Amino acid sequence: MGGGPAAAAARITGRGVRRERPRSAALAEVGLDGGPSVMVKRADDPGAAQAEAAGLRWLAEAGTVRIPEVHGHEARWLVTDLVPQGRPSARAAREFGIGLAALHAAGAPAFGAPPPGGLVEAYIGLAPMRNIAGADWPLWYAEHRVLPYLRAAVDQGTIRSAETAVVERVCERLPELAGPAEPPARLHGDLWSGNVLWGADGAVWLIDPAAHGGHRETDLAMLHLFGCPHLDQILDGYRQTAPLADGWADRIGLHQLFPLLVHAVLFGRGYAEQALTAARRALA
């Protein structure tokens, strides 16, 4: 359907629009008649709006962390509640850690399982991500999260063929490197600090998921990757609710291999070098 964010918001919510304020090339704040503003996101990739809407609803269903309500979606548009921004605080961080542990404990049918109503051919950011179910985390992580992006980076020339051996060796040794077996967790899936919103209500809200069943340490590794305000307090709250397995901190780089390789495919050589360094450290 045609039109911009305001027209999409009107169609999806069935309400009139009083104003539109662009936030970025893909995001706009739209004020609705007789109601609050909503966030309208343009999703150009096939199925991206459906995948994100399904992920948000699945995370919200757990009732553990704050998730913006989904008003609806079309092929190219997603409309959610707007989260008024506040400032990070140690109290909100600790509460978020408690909620994140409970979210993970809500579980998933399998590693790689998509949310109900979600897609097998989904996305993480602007990169394609396949949600193929598996029962064994090390095998699934290697086959569906690490190796596809390694191959894509080699095909692009971002990683040289001679450099792949260290990542492939990590995949071979995953059964011994992965730590104790964990049940499938309900993951946000793209939990970098930009997707952690500190609300004006004093709570943490999560946006832009790549939700699927996975290993809970992967979400925590993503929080470490680009830094997050009050990360120590987040981890304190998390471990208060769900203690982490021994050696989890030593496995952060192992879990960062996936997002680093995704970033290498999307953004180039700098992330490829970080991924290779993470692989070497995982083997050390």
N, C-alpha and C positions, 0 to 999 in steps of 0.2 A: 504494500500500500504506500501511497505517496505522502508527501509532506515531511515536515521536520519534527523536532521533539515535541512541540506544542500540539501538533495535529495527532501525533502518536499517543500522547498522554490523554487527549480528549477521547480518542477511540477506545483506548484500553480501559480507562476509568469511567467513561460515560458522563464526564463532567465538563463544564466549560472551563476555559483557561483565561486567566487574567494577566499573566506575564510569563516571559521566558528569559532566562539568563544563562548564557553559555558558560560552562566551567572548563571545558577543553574541547578538542576536536570531536570527541565521542560522548561527552557528558553535558547535560544541561539541567538546570534547576527550573522547574515549571510550577508556577503557582496556580492552584485550582480554585475555581469559584466556590465560596463557602467552605473552604477547607485548607489544610496546610499545603506546603509545597512538596513536590515529589521529585525524585531523581530519575531522569530519563537517559538511558544508555543506548547508543547505537552499536549494533553488533553486525558487522559486515560478513563474517564467516558463517557458512551454512550451519545451522543448529546451535550456534554459540549462545543465543538468547535463551533457548530452551534448556540447554545444559546448565547455564548459570542459574536460571530460575529454579530448576529442579534441585540444584545443589543448595541454594539458599533455603528452600523449604525443608530439605532433609536435615540441615543443620538446625534450623529453628524448631523442628519437630522434637528434638531432644530436650528442649526447654532448659538449656544449661548456660548458654552465652547469648548475648544480645545480637540479633540478626534483623536487618531491616525487612519489613513486610513486603512481600511481592504482590503488587497490584495486578500484574499480568504481563504477558509478552506476546509479540508477533514475530514474524520471521526475522526482522531486523531491529526490533526495539524491545527493551526491557524497562518496566516502570516499577520502582520500589519507593519505600519511604525515604525521605531525606533525613540524614542524621545531623542535627546541629552540633558543631564542633566545640569542644572544650579543651582543657589542658591535661596532659598526663599527670597522674598522681600515683604514689606508692600504694594507697588504699585500693584504687581501681585496679592496679596491676595485680595485686594479690588476689582480689576477687575474681579477676579474669583467669588467673592461673587455676583457681579452684574450679571455675566453670569449664575451662578447657579440659581438665582431667576428666570431668564428668561427661563432656562431649565425647571424648575418645572412648570412654567406657560404655557409651550408648551402642557402640559396635556397628558392624557391617556384616553382611552375609558371607563375604569372602574378600581376600585381598584383590583389589582391582574392581570390586563391584561398583557399578554406577549407582547414583541415587535413584529412588523410584521415579519413573518418568524421565530419567536422564538418558544419556546417549553412550553407546560404546565408543563412537567417534566423537570425542569431546575435545576440550582445550585446556591448556595451562597458559594463561596470558594469551598471546597471539600464536602460540605453537600448538599444533595438533597433539592430542594425548588420547591413547586408546585405553579404554576401560575393559580389560579382559580379565575375567576372574581366575584366581589361582588359589590353591590350598597351602602352598609352601612359600613363605615370604622370600627367602633368599633366591629361589629359582624365579619367582614372579618378578621380583625387583630387578634382577639382571635382565630378564627377557623382555619386560614391558616398560621399564623405566630408565635403565641405563643404556643398554645396547642400541635401541632405536635412535637415540640422540647422538650416540657416538658415531654410528654409521652416517647419520645426516651431516654431522660436523665434518667427517672425512670427505663425504661427497661434495661438500661446499669448499673444501680446501682449508677449512678453519683449523682442523687437526690433521697432521700429516700421518700417513699410513704407518710409518715407523714408530709413531708415538702411541699407537693404540694398545700395545702389549701390556702396559701397566694397568690400564682400565680393564682389559680382558682378564688379567690375572686377578684383580679384585673380584670380578664376577665369578671366576672359578673357585675362589676361596671364601665366597660369601657364607656358605654354611658354617664355617668356623669363625668368621669375623662378625657375624650378625648378633651374637649374644644369645641370651635365653629366648626360647620361642615365646611369641606374644600372640594373643588373639587379634583378629582384624579390628582395627579401630576406625571410628568414624572421623575421617580427616577433613579439615578445611582444604588442604592440598596445595595451597599457594600462600602460606602464612608468613609472608615477609611483612616488614613494619608498615609499608604503604597500604596494606589491607587491614590494618589494625587501627580503628578510629577511636579516638578518645572523645566521648560524647560530652555535650554540655550538661547532661544529666548525671555526670560523675561515673559513668560506666564505660566499659570497652565494648565496641561493636565490631563485628567482622563483616567484610564485604568481599566481593570478587573471588569466590571460591573456585577451586578446581576439585570439587569434593569427590571422594571415592573411599573405598575401604583400603586401609594401609597400615603401616607400622607407626605407632604414636610418636616414636622418636624422630620421624621425618618432619612432622609439624614443628617440633622443638628445634630441630636443626635449621629449619627455615627461619625461625625467629632469630637465631644466632647469625645467620648469613649476612644480613645487612644491618644488624643492630636493631634494638627496640628499646624505647624508654622503659626504665625500671625493670629490666629483664630479670635481675636477681629476685625481685619481689614476685614476678610472674612465676618463676621456678619454685620459689618457696611455697606459694599457694598451691601449685601443682603437686609438689611432692608431699604436702600436707594431706592431700586427698588420695593420691595414687603414687606411692614411692616408685622410683625408677630403678631398673635393674642395674646391678653393679657394672661399672665400666661404660655407662651410657655416654658420659662426656667424651670418652675416647672414640666413640662411634659417630660423633657429630659430622666429621668429614665424610664418612661413608654415606651418610644420609644426604649430605649436601652434593654428592656427585650428580644426582638426578637434576636438581635445579641449576647447578652450574653448567651442565651439558646443555640443558634447555637454553640457558642464556648464551652459551657459545653459539648455538644454532641461530639465535635471534640477533645477537649483538656483536659477535666476533671473537677475535683471537684472545683478547684479554681474559675473557671468561674461560676459554679453552685452557689457558695456562693455569688458571686457578683450579680447574677440574683435574688436570694432570697432577698438580701439587697435592690435592686432596687424595687422589688415588695412591700416590707414593706414601703419604702419611698413614693411610689406612693399612698399607702393607708393612709399615715399619714395626 
